[in-house]
């Protein structure tokens, strides 16, 4: 059945093991992030066989359903409405809101547990976390009084929203907060969770600050690239997952639609250049499954556009027939969409 997402399990395993090796070299704990593949159990099983201690995911539903003996970290800030499940299914959560911390503490007491937390610090990327200039000693002292929460340390997230690249100057802000937290609390922070795949470039160069001892990495493992600059990582697979689509029409037609142009099915107005007749192909996949911006076509094929169920292509080079299969590489967002779509078959290659 097509469209089909090919998932190469051995390639994922090799990328994971290589990333573990690099992290071990610089004494950094790796938390593999599983949200991009919806915590698919085939890939969870590979992580289960590895030496990592913890798995990270942003959805409590994924932490709830995955079968693993590893500790589990909730990456998205907990909602007040899911506090009970957070305590039940996550060993560690990332936090920034006092009201949530209080509720987590109360629920942990009800469940007779001690729940681990990491306090998120916003270094200027402006997604989650307490702004680095706003943390004060009263907040730190208040956290210490929550007797069913164990404060492991601090963390940050970079590039995901604002695109702020990890640098030594950016990390110095985190180090300043670290010093304040340790001074006021009287305890050495066990964990400094310094970011995600955008920190891999510094890691690989041996330039990640020594106080950063944990990274939460997903894209660098699944796509073999760091995300600060989008550079491929030498020796890593960039095709752990590929998409196969079937051609359902192949015809020479004009390059420009005829008639007055209005909105398409998604309310967008397009402008077309008249390039004369071209060889156009339709494939059986559409925007309900994936945004075309996240597809990397094979050589000699150009993406013209898509509707909800059809991908419109131009064949520049090569000889194709109806029923032929085209293979696309994918971006991180593409994998995320395709793993979520139940219209796309998942095919595991061992």
Residue pairs with C-beta under 8 A, 6 or more apart in sequence:
1 345
2 244
2 245
2 246
2 284
2 285
2 325
2 345
3 243
3 244
3 245
3 246
3 283
3 284
3 285
3 289
3 338
3 343
3 344
3 345
4 243
4 244
4 344
4 345
4 346
4 347
5 241
5 242
5 243
5 244
5 335
5 338
5 339
5 344
5 345
5 346
5 347
6 241
6 242
6 243
6 244
6 347
6 349
7 37
7 40
7 42
7 43
7 240
7 241
7 346
7 347
7 348
7 349
8 237
8 239
8 240
8 241
8 242
8 349
9 42
9 43
9 46
9 348
9 349
9 350
10 349
10 350
11 237
11 239
11 240
12 43
12 46
12 221
12 222
12 237
12 240
13 46
13 49
14 237
15 220
15 221
15 222
15 224
15 236
15 237
15 240
16 32
16 46
16 47
16 50
16 221
17 50
18 235
18 236
19 30
19 32
19 200
19 217
19 220
19 221
20 30
20 50
20 51
20 52
22 203
22 204
23 29
23 30
23 203
23 215
26 203
26 206
26 208
27 213
28 203
28 208
28 212
28 213
28 214
28 215
29 52
29 53
29 54
29 191
29 213
29 214
29 215
30 52
30 214
30 215
30 217
31 52
31 54
31 55
31 56
31 73
31 193
31 214
31 215
31 216
31 217
32 47
32 50
32 52
32 55
32 56
32 217
32 218
32 221
33 56
33 57
33 58
33 75
33 196
33 216
33 217
33 218
34 40
34 43
34 44
34 47
34 55
34 56
34 57
34 62
34 66
34 218
35 56
35 57
35 58
35 59
35 62
35 75
35 218
35 336
36 218
36 219
36 222
36 332
36 335
36 336
36 339
37 43
37 222
37 241
37 335
37 339
38 62
38 339
38 340
39 57
39 59
39 62
39 63
39 65
39 66
40 339
40 346
41 66
41 67
42 348
44 55
44 66
44 67
44 68
45 67
47 55
47 68
47 70
48 67
48 68
48 69
48 70
52 70
53 70
53 71
54 70
54 71
54 72
54 73
54 91
54 92
55 66
55 68
55 70
55 71
55 72
55 73
56 72
56 73
56 74
56 75
56 216
56 218
57 63
57 66
57 72
57 73
57 74
57 75
58 74
58 75
58 76
59 76
60 74
60 82
60 85
60 86
60 89
60 90
63 72
63 74
63 89
63 90
64 85
64 88
64 89
66 72
71 91
71 92
72 89
72 90
72 91
72 92
73 90
73 91
73 92
73 93
73 94
73 216
74 86
74 90
74 92
74 93
74 94
75 94
75 216
76 94
77 93
77 94
77 95
77 96
77 97
77 100
77 120
77 128
78 86
78 93
78 95
78 100
78 104
80 99
80 100
80 103
83 100
83 103
83 104
83 107
84 107
86 93
86 104
86 107
86 115
87 104
87 107
87 108
87 111
87 113
87 115
88 111
90 115
91 115
91 116
92 115
92 116
92 117
92 118
92 152
93 104
93 115
93 116
93 117
93 118
94 117
94 118
94 120
94 128
94 155
94 193
95 101
95 104
95 117
95 118
95 119
95 120
96 119
96 120
96 122
96 128
96 129
96 130
98 139
98 142
101 117
101 143
101 146
101 149
102 146
104 115
104 117
104 146
104 149
105 115
105 146
105 147
105 148
105 149
106 148
108 114
108 115
108 148
108 149
109 147
109 148
113 148
114 148
114 149
114 150
115 148
115 149
115 150
116 149
116 150
116 152
117 149
117 150
117 151
117 152
118 152
118 153
118 154
118 155
118 191
118 193
119 130
119 143
119 151
119 153
119 154
119 155
119 181
120 128
120 129
120 130
120 154
120 155
120 156
120 157
121 129
121 130
121 132
121 135
121 154
121 155
121 156
121 173
121 174
121 177
122 128
122 129
122 130
122 131
122 132
122 156
123 129
123 132
123 156
123 158
123 164
123 170
123 171
123 173
123 174
124 132
124 162
124 164
124 170
124 173
125 156
125 157
125 158
125 159
125 160
125 161
125 162
125 163
125 164
126 161
126 162
127 157
127 160
127 161
127 162
128 157
129 155
129 156
129 157
130 139
132 173
132 174
132 176
132 177
135 177
135 180
135 181
137 180
137 184
140 180
140 181
140 184
140 185
141 184
141 185
143 149
143 151
143 185
144 151
144 185
151 185
151 187
151 189
152 189
152 190
152 191
153 178
153 189
153 190
153 191
153 192
153 193
154 174
154 177
154 178
154 181
154 189
154 191
154 192
154 193
155 191
155 192
155 193
155 194
155 195
155 214
156 174
156 193
156 194
156 195
157 195
157 196
158 164
158 165
158 166
158 170
158 195
158 196
158 198
158 199
159 165
159 166
159 195
159 196
159 198
159 227
159 228
160 196
164 170
165 198
165 228
165 229
166 194
166 195
166 198
166 199
166 201
166 202
166 228
167 202
168 207
168 209
171 194
171 209
171 212
174 192
174 194
174 212
175 209
175 211
178 189
178 192
178 211
181 189
182 188
182 189
191 213
191 214
192 211
192 212
192 213
192 214
193 212
193 214
193 215
193 216
194 208
194 209
194 212
194 213
194 214
194 215
195 212
195 215
195 216
196 215
196 216
196 217
196 218
196 219
196 227
197 217
197 218
197 219
197 220
197 221
197 225
197 226
197 227
198 226
198 227
198 228
199 208
199 212
199 215
199 228
200 215
200 217
200 220
200 226
200 227
200 228
200 233
201 226
201 228
201 229
201 231
202 208
203 215
204 226
204 233
218 332
219 225
219 227
219 332
220 226
220 227
220 233
220 236
221 240
222 240
222 241
222 332
222 335
223 238
223 240
223 330
223 331
223 332
223 335
224 232
224 233
224 236
224 237
224 238
224 240
225 231
225 232
225 233
225 236
225 238
226 233
227 332
232 238
238 329
239 329
241 330
241 335
241 338
242 327
242 328
242 329
242 330
243 285
243 290
243 295
243 327
243 328
243 329
243 330
243 334
243 338
243 344
244 325
244 326
244 327
244 328
245 283
245 284
245 285
245 311
245 325
245 326
245 328
246 283
246 284
246 323
246 324
246 325
247 281
247 282
247 283
247 320
247 321
247 322
247 323
247 324
247 325
247 326
248 282
248 283
248 284
248 310
248 322
249 280
249 281
249 282
249 322
250 279
250 280
250 281
250 282
250 315
250 320
250 321
250 322
251 279
251 280
252 277
252 278
252 279
252 280
253 277
253 278
253 280
254 274
254 276
254 277
254 278
255 272
255 273
255 274
255 275
255 276
255 277
255 278
256 272
256 273
256 274
256 275
257 272
261 269
261 270
261 271
261 272
262 269
263 269
264 270
264 307
265 307
265 308
266 287
270 305
278 314
279 314
279 315
280 304
280 312
280 313
280 314
280 315
281 301
281 312
281 313
281 314
281 315
281 320
282 310
282 311
282 312
282 313
283 310
283 311
283 313
283 326
284 309
284 310
284 311
285 306
285 309
285 310
285 311
285 344
286 306
286 307
286 308
286 309
286 310
286 311
287 306
287 307
287 308
288 308
288 309
288 341
288 343
289 337
289 338
289 341
289 343
289 344
290 334
290 337
290 338
290 341
291 333
291 334
291 337
292 303
292 305
292 306
292 311
293 331
293 333
294 330
294 331
294 332
294 333
294 334
294 337
295 303
295 311
295 328
295 330
295 331
295 334
296 328
296 329
296 330
296 331
297 303
297 313
297 326
297 328
298 326
298 327
298 328
299 317
300 315
300 316
300 317
300 318
301 313
301 314
301 315
301 316
301 317
301 318
301 326
302 313
302 314
302 316
303 311
303 312
303 313
304 312
304 313
304 314
305 312
306 312
313 326
320 326
330 338
338 344
339 346
